[in-house]
Amino acid sequence: MTMNLDGLYPPIEPYDEGDLLVGDGHRMHWEVSGNPEGKPVVFLHGGPGSGTSPWQRRFFDPDVYRIVLLDQRGCGRSTPHASEPDADLRYITTAHLIADIELLRKNLGIERWQVFGGSWGSALALAYAQAHPDVVTELVLRGIFTLRREELEWFYEGGAAALFPDLWEDFIAPIPVLERTRMIEAYHRRLFDPDPAVHVPAAIAWSTWEASTVTLEPDAEQIAAMSDPRTATAFARIENHFFIHRGWWEEGQLIAGVDAVRHIPTVIIQGRHDVCTPMMTAWDLHRAWPEAEFVVVDDAGHSAAEPGIQRALRAATDRFAG
C-alpha cells in the first residue's frame, strides 16, 4: 500500500537548510520551506529516532507558514548517526533535544512559533512547551505518548500482543525465552552490542514490529523502509535508549505539568484504534487539560499518514494559520 497523501498540501522543496552545531560533537540537520515571511512552525518527528521526510512539510499551507523541519540528534541527516557500530548516545537526551530546538529557533531569528508533534514528537512538544511556554504560539499534538510505564509495557512488554500475536512472535524471536519478561532491557543489551551481527537483526525486528502496527491496515512500503539496516539501527537504538531512561522524566510528569501550558491554544488528535500509543494517554491528557480541543479519529490507528488523521491535522494547522 502506497501512502495516499491527498488530504495534505502539494509537495514543496525547502528554500534553506543546514547543519547546526549543537555541542557534544553533534550536528543537527534542519530545513525551512514555505513562506519566508510566514507564520513560523516547527515540526517535531516521532520515534525518537525516525528523522523527517519531505512529505511532512505538507501539513502546512506553504503560502501562510514558514515551515521548519529538523532531524533530532543521531538520526535522519544529523550526525554522528546512531547506526554507527560504536555510537555513543550519552548526549542524546530529552534535555539536549529541548536545548537544540531553542538554539535553532534563536539561530533562525524566530521570536515565537507553533509547535507540531506526533507520537514521540507529542512528548517532545509538551516537554519543550513546558520548558519554554512563552515562545509557543500554539500546539498541535497527535498520537499522544508520554513514556509512562503503562504505555511502554503495553507496546513492548506484551499488551499489544493480544491484537498482533503473529507479529509479536517475530518481535520476541531474537530474545531467549528466559529474558522475555523484560523485553526493553533484553533488546537494550543486543542493540548496543558493537557487533553488527548482533545489533542489526535486533534493530530490524524492533523497527519492523513498530512499522507493522502503526497503521490500521498494513503499509508494506513503510515496513520495508523501516527494515533498512541503517534506518532501523538508529531508530531502535534511540527509542530503546529513551525508553530505558523513561525520557529522563518522573512518572507522569508531562501530564502533571499541564498548568505551564494551559494557556496555549492546543489541538489533541488521537486515532481511536492506535495500538502503538493507545488512546488511554490522550484521554488522560484531555482530562487534565479540558481547555485543549480533543479530536478522536474513529477510523484511524497511529500513523499521521492515515486519511482521517491527515484531515484533522490539516484542519488544525489551517485554523491556527491566523
C-alpha positions in Angstrom: 0.0 0.0 0.0 1.5 3.4 -1.0 0.9 6.4 1.2 -2.1 8.4 0.0 -1.5 12.0 0.9 -4.4 13.6 -0.9 -5.6 15.2 2.3 -2.4 17.4 2.5 -0.9 20.4 0.7 1.1 19.7 -2.5 4.7 18.7 -2.3 7.2 21.6 -1.8 11.0 21.9 -1.6 13.0 23.7 1.1 14.4 27.2 0.3 17.1 26.9 3.1 18.8 24.1 5.0 21.9 23.5 7.0 23.6 21.7 9.9 23.6 23.4 13.3 26.5 22.7 15.7 24.6 21.8 18.9 27.6 20.7 21.0 28.9 17.3 22.2 30.2 16.6 18.7 26.6 16.7 17.3 25.3 18.4 14.2 21.6 18.8 13.8 20.2 19.0 10.2 17.4 21.5 9.6 15.4 22.9 6.7 12.9 25.6 6.1 10.2 25.7 3.4 7.0 27.6 2.6 6.8 31.4 3.0 10.0 33.1 4.3 7.8 35.8 5.8 5.1 33.4 7.1 4.0 32.2 10.5 6.7 30.1 12.0 6.0 26.4 12.8 8.4 23.7 13.9 7.7 20.0 13.1 8.9 17.5 15.7 9.2 14.0 14.4 8.5 10.8 16.2 10.4 7.8 17.4 12.5 9.2 18.9 14.9 8.4 16.1 12.7 8.3 13.0 14.0 11.5 11.3 12.0 13.7 9.0 10.6 13.0 5.5 9.7 15.5 2.7 6.0 14.7 2.9 5.9 16.1 6.4 6.2 19.6 5.0 2.7 19.1 3.6 0.7 19.5 6.8 1.0 23.3 6.5 -0.2 25.9 4.0 3.0 26.9 2.2 1.6 30.4 1.4 1.0 31.0 5.1 3.6 29.1 7.1 7.4 29.3 7.4 7.9 25.5 7.9 10.9 24.3 10.0 11.8 20.6 10.0 14.7 19.2 12.0 16.3 15.8 12.4 16.9 15.2 16.1 20.3 14.1 17.3 21.6 10.8 15.9 19.0 10.2 13.2 18.0 11.3 9.7 20.6 13.6 8.2 22.0 14.6 11.6 25.5 13.4 12.6 27.0 11.4 14.1 24.4 8.8 13.2 23.3 6.3 15.9 23.6 3.4 13.4 27.4 3.5 13.7 28.7 0.4 15.5 30.4 2.4 18.3 27.6 5.0 18.6 27.7 7.0 21.8 24.2 8.1 22.9 25.3 9.8 26.2 24.5 13.2 24.7 21.1 12.3 23.3 18.6 13.0 26.0 15.3 15.0 26.2 17.1 17.9 27.8 19.6 18.0 24.9 16.8 17.9 22.3 14.9 20.8 24.0 18.1 22.8 24.1 18.7 22.1 20.4 15.2 23.2 19.4 15.8 26.5 21.3 19.2 27.1 19.7 17.7 26.5 16.3 14.8 29.0 17.0 17.3 31.7 18.0 19.6 31.0 15.1 16.6 31.3 12.6 15.7 34.6 14.2 12.2 33.3 15.2 10.6 35.0 18.2 7.7 32.6 18.7 6.4 29.6 16.8 3.8 26.9 16.6 5.0 23.5 17.7 3.6 20.4 15.9 4.5 16.9 17.1 3.1 13.4 16.8 3.9 10.2 18.8 7.3 10.9 20.5 7.0 14.3 18.8 4.0 15.0 21.0 6.0 14.2 24.2 8.9 16.4 23.0 6.5 19.2 22.1 4.9 19.1 25.5 8.2 19.0 27.2 9.6 21.8 25.1 6.4 23.9 25.7 6.5 23.3 29.4 10.2 24.4 29.5 9.6 27.4 27.2 5.9 28.4 27.3 6.5 32.0 26.3 7.8 31.1 22.8 5.0 28.7 21.8 2.0 30.2 19.9 0.0 27.0 19.6 0.4 23.3 20.0 -0.8 20.6 17.5 -0.3 17.2 19.2 -1.1 13.8 17.6 -0.9 10.2 18.9 -0.1 11.2 22.4 2.8 9.5 24.1 4.4 10.4 27.4 6.7 7.3 28.2 4.8 6.3 31.3 5.4 2.7 32.5 2.0 1.5 31.4 2.4 2.9 27.9 5.8 1.2 27.4 4.6 -2.1 28.9 1.6 -2.1 26.7 3.5 -2.0 23.4 6.9 -3.5 24.2 6.2 -6.0 27.1 3.2 -7.9 25.7 0.0 -5.9 25.9 -0.3 -5.3 22.2 0.4 -8.9 21.5 -3.2 -9.6 22.3 -4.1 -7.8 19.0 -1.0 -8.9 16.9 0.1 -12.3 18.2 1.5 -13.3 14.9 3.7 -10.1 14.6 4.6 -10.4 18.3 6.2 -13.8 17.7 8.6 -12.1 15.2 9.4 -9.4 17.8 10.3 -11.8 20.6 12.2 -14.2 18.3 15.6 -12.6 18.8 15.3 -12.8 22.6 15.9 -16.0 24.6 12.8 -17.3 26.5 14.3 -16.6 29.9 14.8 -12.9 29.0 11.3 -12.2 27.6 9.9 -10.9 30.9 11.9 -7.6 30.3 11.9 -7.1 26.6 13.1 -3.5 26.6 16.1 -4.4 28.7 16.8 -7.6 26.7 16.7 -5.6 23.5 19.0 -2.9 25.1 21.7 -5.5 25.5 21.6 -6.5 21.9 21.0 -3.1 20.3 24.1 -1.7 22.0 26.3 -4.7 21.2 29.0 -3.3 18.9 28.8 -6.4 16.7 26.6 -5.7 13.6 25.7 -9.4 13.5 24.0 -8.9 16.9 22.6 -5.4 16.8 21.4 -5.2 13.2 18.9 -8.2 13.3 17.7 -6.9 16.7 17.2 -3.5 15.3 15.3 -4.8 12.3 13.0 -6.9 14.5 12.3 -3.9 16.8 11.6 -1.5 14.0 9.5 -4.0 12.0 7.2 -4.6 15.0 6.5 -0.9 15.2 6.2 -0.3 11.4 3.8 -3.3 11.1 1.4 -2.0 13.8 1.3 1.8 13.4 -1.4 1.8 10.6 -5.0 0.4 10.7 -4.1 -1.6 7.5 -0.6 -2.9 6.9 1.6 -0.5 4.9 4.2 -2.6 3.0 6.1 0.5 1.9 6.6 1.8 5.4 7.6 -1.7 6.7 10.2 -2.0 4.0 11.6 1.5 4.7 11.9 0.8 8.4 13.7 -2.5 7.7 16.6 -0.8 6.1 19.6 -1.7 8.4 20.9 1.9 8.9 17.5 3.4 9.5 16.4 0.5 11.7 19.5 0.6 13.8 19.4 4.3 14.6 15.6 4.2 15.2 15.7 1.2 17.5 18.8 2.3 19.5 17.5 5.8 20.1 14.0 4.6 21.0 15.3 2.0 23.4 17.8 4.4 25.0 14.9 6.9 25.7 12.6 4.1 27.0 15.2 2.6 29.3 15.5 6.1 30.9 11.8 6.9 30.7 12.6 10.1 28.8 14.5 11.3 32.0 11.1 12.3 33.4 9.3 11.5 36.6 6.4 9.1 36.1 3.5 11.1 34.7 5.5 14.3 34.6 4.2 15.6 31.2 0.6 15.3 32.1 1.2 16.6 35.6 2.9 19.7 34.1 0.0 20.9 32.0 -0.6 24.0 34.1 2.5 25.6 32.5 1.0 25.3 29.0 -2.7 25.5 29.8 -3.0 29.0 28.2 -1.5 27.8 24.9 -4.2 27.1 22.2 -3.9 23.4 21.5 -5.5 20.6 19.5 -5.0 17.0 20.6 -5.7 14.5 17.8 -5.9 10.7 18.5 -6.7 7.7 16.4 -9.3 5.5 18.1 -7.5 2.3 17.0 -4.0 3.4 17.8 -2.1 0.4 19.1 1.3 2.0 19.3 0.2 4.9 21.6 -3.2 3.8 22.7 -5.9 6.3 23.4 -5.7 6.0 27.2 -2.8 8.5 27.3 -4.6 11.1 25.1 -7.7 10.6 27.3 -5.6 11.3 30.5 -4.1 14.4 28.9 -7.6 15.5 27.8 -9.0 15.1 31.3 -6.1 17.1 32.8 -6.4 19.7 30.1 -10.1 20.1 29.1 -9.3 23.6 27.6 -7.5 21.9 24.7 -9.6 20.8 21.7 -9.7 17.0 21.7 -10.3 15.2 18.4 -10.8 11.4 18.1 -10.5 9.9 14.6 -12.6 6.8 14.7 -11.3 5.2 11.5 -7.5 5.5 12.2 -4.6 4.0 14.0 -1.4 5.7 14.9 0.1 7.0 11.7 -0.1 10.6 10.6 -0.4 9.4 7.0 -3.8 7.8 7.6 -6.6 9.8 5.8 -8.6 10.8 8.9 -5.5 11.9 10.8 -4.3 13.9 7.8 -7.6 15.8 7.6 -7.6 16.5 11.3 -4.0 17.7 11.4 -4.5 19.9 8.3 -7.7 21.4 9.8 -5.8 22.2 13.0 -2.9 24.0 11.2 -5.4 25.8 8.9 -7.3 27.0 12.0 -4.1 28.3 13.6 -2.8 29.9 10.4 -4.1 33.3 11.6 
